[in-house]
Amino acid sequence: MMFNVLEIRFVDIHGKLKAMNVPVNIHDLQTAQSDPIFSEGANIDGSSVAGFTPLENSDLHLIPEADSIIELSYTEEPKIAVMCEVRQHDKVFEGDTRSRLKAVIQELLASRGWTLKVGPEPEFFLLQDNKPVDSGAYADTFPNAIAEGVIKRFPSHLEKAGITCKVHHHEVGEGQYEIEIKHSEALHTADSIVTYKAVVRALAAKIGYSATFMPKPFGGMSGNGMHFHLSLWEGDTNLFAIDKPSEISTLGQQFMAGLLDHAEALTVIVAPTVNSFKRLVPGFEAPVYIAWAPLNRSALCRIPMFQDPKTARFEYRCPDPSTNPYLALTALIAAGIDGIERKLELPPPVTSNIFKMTFDECEKAGIKILPGNLFEALTYLEKDRVIKKALGSHIFDHFLRIKKKEWLQYSTQVTDWDWKQYIDV
């Protein structure tokens, strides 16, 4: 097959996909890197990209990375895409979040001979005229899950884009679906999440729907999460595995303890919008309390049921699809490795439904609560030296500035709610 267009991709600080389209004459993916674009790259205006460069020093350069090349099977004509390294003055640009993840993987994992494998579970709503396409509930089938016939076509397009799907099903919310992605190495997972969102949106648009990954699009209904299943590996050996089902090794416990220790600061990285915190409320299976347990879906971290120790892992339930996956995994690696280096111990597991516990009961059990809004979460991030170091000063400073501006814009607006609530005061 002849490919005449190559989409060279990068993301901004929010993780939003950006791309330049380059005419090419490529016969197959295996020999694609022989095209001149892979050595020459292309220039971009960094001042037009969130979190990048000022106007007076805006020139940046994209260098495609051949090992990330994929086919886009949903386009009108055959097209391929590739992720890029962003450079400035022949050096890796310090605001490139993908390159930052690569650097942290090398420093904290590869140097130890380890890899982090991540299995994400991104959720989305299918909409028509901004309303859910059906009134289905969890695991419903046709006709309640009226879009089931549409969703079953998505995995084949995702597979061609290098994303292996495990299972797809209707989720709890009306018109809400989930296509689970098989676990893979952290960088590949981050690339897959970015591509997944683009493919799902494109396929939905082609049939007259829209897909939203907004964390909480509808009040009174479950929001969109993106739980991460995490495990450390050394070659073919799962370092979280022990000879017991549904239990993880001391190393795995220390990694999880690191996430719990940095939980407040991590929140604003993995759930980074004002809207994210409307999902993080009790009663909708979204985590609010800093706790862990086997099986318990009301805890921030849980060990899911598994029989084969080779599949040992734990689930981190805070992330939502609005996160920049490169930043999220950078921060998670740093927090988890910090837990290992400090040999942190887990607190006692909480096996009861935390959502039904009173505030006094939580306090007595030593269970802390996640930040309640974007501004509060940012105050925790500012104080977290481990995550700050992992992100690097450019990304850290730009992220804080952009998010504080977002909070100010939100908190100073006057809405219909204000009028209804206070017009007669």
N, C-alpha and C positions, 0 to 999 in steps of 0.2 A: 504494500500500500504506500502511496506517495503522500507525504505530509507537506503542505505548503505554508503552514503558519506555525510558529513556535511562540507560545506565551511564556515570557520570562517573568517570574513572579518574585515578590517580596511582600512583607507585611509591615504595617505601621506599628506604633507603640501599643495600639489597642488590639493588634492581631488581625486587623482588617486586611483582606487580600487585595493587593495591587499588582498590576502587570503591564508590561509593554509587549506589543505584538510585532513579531519580526518575520518577514517573508523568508522562507527557507525551501530547500529541495532535499528532503530527507526521506529515504526509502524505508527504513525500519529503525526501531528504537535502539537496537544494538550498535549501530554504526552512526548514531546521531551526533556523537561528540566530535566527529570529524568535520562537521560544519564550522565555518569560521566564527560564527557567533559565540561558540563555546570558549574561544580564546580572546576574541575581541570584546565581547560584552556590549553594554549600551549605557549611555549616560541618562541620569534622571535629575529632576529639580527637587532636591531635598527640602527646600523651604515650603513646598506644597504638600508635604507628608507629615502627619502628626507625630511629634516627638523626634523629628530629625534635625534639620539644620536651619540657621537663620538665613535671611535673604542675601546678606552680603558674603556668605560663604556656603553657597547652596549646591555646588556641583558634587554629585555622587556617581558612582559607577557600579553597574551590576555585572557580576560574573556568574554565568549559569553553572550549576553543579550537576554533572552528567548522571551521577548515581541517583538523582531524584526525579528523573524524567518519567512522565506518565502520559497515557493517552486519554484524551477527552472525547468520549464516544457520543456525547449528547449534542455536539455542535452540528451546524448545517453541513460543514465540510470537514474532512479529517483534520484533526488538530492535536498537537502535543503541547505539554507544558513542563516547566522545570523550575525548581526553586533556585534562588540566586544568593550569593554572598554579596553584601553591600560593602563597597570600599570607598575610602576617602584618601586621596593623595597616596595611592598604592598601599594603604594599610586597611585592615578590617575596620569598618566604621563602628565606633563604640556604641552607637544607637541602634545597631542591627540586633534585634532581640533573638533572631535565629542563631546568629554567630555567637551571641552571649551564651545561649544554651550549649552550643558545641564546646565552648571554652570550659564551662563548668563541668560538663560530662568528662572532658579530658582531665581536668584538675582533680576532681573529687571521686570519679568512678573509674575511668580507664587507667589511671595511675595505680589503682589497686587491683586491676584486672577484672573489674566488675562492670556489669551493665544493669540499668534499670529498665524493666519491662513494664509497660503500662497498657491496661485495657480500659478504654474510655466507653462510657455509655451516654452518648449525646441524645437529648430529647428535643422534639420540636413540635409545633402545632401546624397542621395544614389548615389554611384559611381560604375562604372565598368571600370577597367583599369584606375582609377583616373579621369574619365570623367563622367559628369552627365548622369544618365540613360535615361533621356528624355529631351524634350525641352518645357515642360509645363510651365504655368504661374499660378498666384494665383487662387485657387479654380477650376482649370481645372479638367476634368474627363477623363476617358479612351476614346480614345487612346492617347491623348496628355499627360495625366498623366499615362504613361504606367505601372508604378509600383503600381498603385492604388490597384490592386488585391493582391499584396504582402503586402502592408501596412495594409490592412484591417485585416490581420491575426495577426498583432502585438498586438493589445489591449487585446486579450484573454490571451496571455502569460504574459502581464503586469498585468492583473487582478489577475492571479494566484500568482504573486509575490507581491500582496498587493497594487497595484497601480491602482486607479480608473481613467479611461480615460473619458474625456468629448466629444471630437470631434477630428477627424483627417482629414487632407486635404492637397492638394498641396499648397506649399507656392510660393512666388514671383519668386524665382530663379529657373533656370533649374535644375531638379532633386532634388528639395528641398521640404521637407515635415515637417509637424508639427503634433504631437499628444499631445493635451493639457491634463494636469493632473488636476484632481479635487482638489480644495483647501483642505488642512488638516493642522494639527498642525505643527509648524516649524520643530521640530526634525524629525517627520515622513516624511515631505516634503523633507528634506535634504537626508534622507535615500532613498527615492523614486527616487530622481534625480540620485544618484549614481547607483542604480539598473537599472533605465530606460536606461541609457547610455550603461550599460553592456548588457542588454537584446537586445536592438536595434542593437548593433554591432554584437552580436552572431547570431541573426536571419538573418541579412543581409549576414553574412559570409556563413551561411548554404546554401544559394541559389546562391552563386557566386558573390555577391555584396560586397561592403564595405560601411560603414556608417561613415561619419566624422562630428564631432561637432565643428571643427575648426571655429573660429569666421569669418574669411574672406578667404575662400579657393580659390576664383576666383575674379580677378580684374574686375571692371565694372559690377558686379552682387551683389545683396543683400547678406549680410552676415547672419550668424546664431546668432540670439539673444535668450534670455531666459527671457522674461519679467516676473516680479513677480506681482501678484495681492495680495494686502495686506489688512488685516483687523484685528482689535483687538476685542477679545471677553471676556465676563465675564459670564461663564456658557453658557447658550443658547442665551445670549443677545449680539448682534453685537453692539459694542460701537461706531462704525463709523456711525450708522444708525440715521437718523432723518426722520420726516414724509414728506419728499420731494424726488421725484425721481432724480437720478443723482446728488445728493448733499450729502456731508458728514458732520459729527458733528464737533464741535470745537476741540474735542480730536483728531479726524482724521486729521483735518487741522494742528494741532500742530505736530502730528507725521510726516506728510508729510513735514512740515517746517523744522523739524530736519534733514530729508534726504537732503533737498535742502541746508541747512546750512553746512552740511558735504559732499556735493556732490563731491568736487574735491578729497578728501581723499578716499571716498568710491569707486571712479572709479577704482582704481588699485586693490581693493579687488574683485569687481564684474566683472571686465574686465581685468584680470591680466597678459596678455601676450603681447609681442610685436605685434603680429598679431591682438589682440583685437582692437588696435587703428587704424587699417586699416578698421575696420568696422565702427568706430565712426567718420564718415565723413558725411557732408550734402548730401542729395539727395537719400539716400537709406532707409529712414524711421528709421534710427538709431539716437538716441538722441545725440545732440551735445551741446545744450543750456540749461542752468540751469533755467528752467521756469516750470510753471504748467498751466493747464487749463482743463476745461471739454472737453472731446472728442478729443482734439487736439493731433495728433500723432507726431507732430514735437517737442513737449515738453518732458522734462525729466520725468515728472510725469503728469499723466492725470487721470481724473475721467471718467471711461467708462459709456456708457449708461446703466441704469438699472431702472426698474419700481418699483420693490419690495425693500423697504428700508432694508429688512433683508439681501439683497445681496450687501449692500453698501461696497465699497472698493475703493482703488485707485491703479493705475498701475505704477510701477517703471520700466522704459524701458531700463535702461543701461546694466543690466547683460547679459552675454553671457555664453554658456555652458562650457567654459573652466574654469569657476570659481570653487573653492572649495565651495560647497553649505553650509557647516558648517561654514566656515569663513564668507561667504557672509551674512548669516542670523545673525550671531553673531554681525557683524558690523552694519547691518541695525537696529537690535533691539536697540543697544546702541545709534545710531544716533536718532532714532525715540523717544525713551524715553527721551533723552536729550532735544528734542524739546518740549515734554510735560512738563518736569520739569521746563524748562525756559519759558514756555508759549509763545513760538515763534509764530508770526503771519505770514501768507503767504503774499508774495507780490501780487500785482494785477495779475489776470490771463492773459495769452497771448492767444488770440483767433485766431489770424491770423497765416498763415503758416510762421514759423520762418525761414525756409530754404530759403524763398524768400526775407527776410529782409536783408538790407545792414548792414555792420559792424557799420556804424554810427547810423542807426536806432536801432540796438540792444543796442548800448552803451547808446543812449538817453533813451531807455526804461529800462535801468538798468539790461539788460540780460547778464549774464556772460557766458563764454564758458568753457566746460570741458577741462581738460588737453589734450594736443595734442599728447603725446607719453608716453611711460612707465616711462622714467626717470622723466619727469615733474610731473607725477602723484605720483611717489614715494616721491618727495620733499614735496608734500601736506600731504601725509600720515605721514611722519616723524614729522610733526608739530601738528598733531591732537591727543590731549591728551585723548579725549573720546574714540576714536577707539583703541588707544594704550592700554588703561586700559582694555577695553573689550577683546582684543586678548590675553593679558598676555605677559610678557616680553619674554618668550621663543619663542612663535609663532611670535610675532612682530619682534624680532631681526633676527630670521632665515628667515622669509619672506623677510625682507628688503635685507639681504645679498644675498639670492638666486636670487632675482629679479634684483638687481644691477649687479650681474654677468651676468644674461641673457641679460641685456641691453648692457653691455660692449661687450659681444660676438657678438651681433647683430651689434652694431655701428662700430666695428672695422673690420668687414669682408669686403672683396672686391668682388663685384658681377659682373654679366654680365652687369647690368645697369651702373656701374661705368666705365667699359670699353667702352661701347657704347657712354656714355656721355662725357667722358674726355680723350679718347685716343689721340685726336689731339690738346689738349691744349698746 
